[in-house]
Amino acid sequence: MEKITGNMTIGEILEVREDVAPILLNMGMHCLGCPSAQMETLEEACAVHGVDVNEILSQMNK
């Protein structure tokens, strides 16, 4: 299983681990298929949504 990092785009994350989509949805990112998701890193998305990137990474990499 590939480790997810904060500098991966949302699109990259979903390509390698579709199972983490509910975690992203719970953080408030409801537009997983939009163009921004293909260009925005997890760190950037967390900053926009006011979420701690380390907490999300911990959940995703369990």
Buried (B, 14 or more C-beta within 10 A) or exposed (E): EEEBBBEBBBBBBBEEBEEBBEBBEEBEBEEBEEEBBEEBBBBBBBEEEEBEBEEBBEBBEE
